[in-house]
């Protein structure tokens, strides 16, 4: 926000230098980015009057001019075409410098001497006007006067960085309030009094309908018998100092008051409101609208529009339409002063890639009550500069007026919060200077918060206002008494670290993947169409389609990692990831499931992956696990199993289906496990139980049986170990299929260890139990002893 100091001086007595003012305002919370002094690099440029213009004899596009600079007449050669004899223009003489440090020296142009150069607004560091070419000065400009003195180019402009919570400071009045409070000087507000000088009422021929709650307030003011012309020198100077291009008296007045009060204003040519009704509403998707900058724009459905009945004449809060702009022959104007929903303005401004002075202010949330003040200011300026006649009455649609808030806070709390010791009376003085008018009742401060201070809601906000007026640099350093407590990692965190150590010890490297993936992953890993895994959370603002949903399975991420290693000719890869899967929940945040994923290829098989899982289970003392055959489209049929612990399915592991591997351009067998980490850690047995060493020896026997290929070895193992207390352990030591084994059968060999805690077992006792176990297996599993 660029604020000319001369403009500030219209409202506040400033008796310090621009640098001192910048320092003071920074210390009171208004961050000054830069202080710009206009024209400090301009020298030897004066007002001249063109006495004679002739065509250059040797150049069609050049003119030879005689320019009176007061003390003499100099010859200037120029290519400009917008001047005529007796016009007054700035001229840079020999040895002068212009904006940006550009030096001007006399010289010949196509053989004719030029003793300097006529100047445009750009060369003087001013915004370009609506006339392109030389800067034509008013007729009363004194010939020979230094241009810096005439245009007041020695003035300074302060560039502020306005935070998003202080939209009231996006205005000269807002900065004037801060300056007034910081310097403890009275603020003189602009004149708001006016008497309508047209008896016709605007409401007799115009109606305003608000059909969307995105518009909080709408004021329409009518101006008749308008004479479109240039603005007064005062208005033009203020706008040029603030970096705003001048257009005509009506548009310049709206821009002037917008900068002054921070409330965007728009002027419509009354002739273009043919229906006699202004409607504020959203529209249909895809409506094409030509904005003031003569660009066709396709409007989103929820974009708020200003309509003449059905035809859109403005994008609310962003830009007006080319069809209703102020023209040279405009004689009646409707001034719009409104308040729109900031979020909607910001969203649609971004969608349209159209950021304007208006949208920048609206999107931060403006004070609805300021609209009436702005209406009065516009009307008073129209009358003051005789731009037209202000119609009697105005239209104001304002259904839910904003009210001032009242906050109470104790001076004791503020002192304790800030670490200072000042009286309640001193606090009141600071707050009153900020127009936070305060009453004192004992230790309690009762503060009336005006509606333009939307950032003040809590007692801490009041403390901040006191602090910045008191002076942050005056607040002493204090240190709270701190107590420290020892804390450490949670059981879950420790378990994850143990798990990482176990996996790294198994020769597996950790990988990290993004939790957002492409919807195409479900087809790549053959997820059924009706699977709930396909019901994934969609990201509202994804980086692209490949990152548009939150993953419900980590297998594709692991396969991507294995594929990347395979494509780089790595003969083997062993990876693990500890990440999350995300599942929808009704009216709740998504359910995040911590997941362990293991993947490997190269000189490994199903049992290598199963062995890693068993190492984890053994390390965590999880001994009530079992495995069940799993049918899963992602995995190879017959080479896939589920891990079951205490009746709960912990996850799946096995060999990836060849069709899936083909989708990832992998030509070797890959083995992947996806386990629920929360359930796994929840079954960790952290208790240590000690038993005495056995006194009596054990005896082992082997048993080889022939069973159906579909029968799981785990079920037979569980049947043996649960058969008798004398069975100490059972190990599967061999699985065999071959020419000697009938088709559809397999041979399993178990090693059974027998021991009694009471005595040494005899061969006869062992043989009895062993025989019973054999018969039980034969009966239960239709097995044959080999």
Protein Blocks (a to p, Z undefined) as FASTA:
>chain_A
ZZdfklmmmmpccfbdfklmmmmmmmnopacfbdcdehklgghiacdddfbdcddfkbfk
bccddddehjaccddddfbfkbcehiacddddehiacehhiacddddeehiacfbdcddf
klnopacdfbecjddddfklcghiafklmnopmbccddddddfklmmlmcfklmmmmmmm
mnopacddddfbdcdfbfbdfklmcccddfbfkbmbdcddddehiacddddfklmmmmmm
nopacfbfmlmmmmmmmmmnopacddddfklmmnopacdddddehiacddfkopacdddf
klccddehjaccbdehiaccfklcccfklcbdcdddddddfklmmmmmmmnopacfklmm
mmnopafklmmmmmmmmmmmmmmnonbccdehiddddfbccddddddddfklmmmmnopa
cdfklmmmmmmmnopacddehjaccddddfklmmbmbfklmmmmmmmmnopklpccdddd
dddddddddfklmmmmmmmmmmmmnopacddddfbdcfklmmmnopafklcklmccddfb
bcbjklmbccfbfklmmmmmmmmmmmnopabdcdddddddddddehiacdddddddddde
ehiafklmmmmmmmmmmmnopabbccdddddfkbcehiaccddeehiafbdcddddfklm
mmnopabdcddddddfklmmmmpcfbdcdddddfbdcddddddddddfklcfklmmmmmm
mmpmklmbdcdfbdcddfklcghiacdddddddddfkbccdfklmmmmmmmmmmmmmmmn
opacZZ
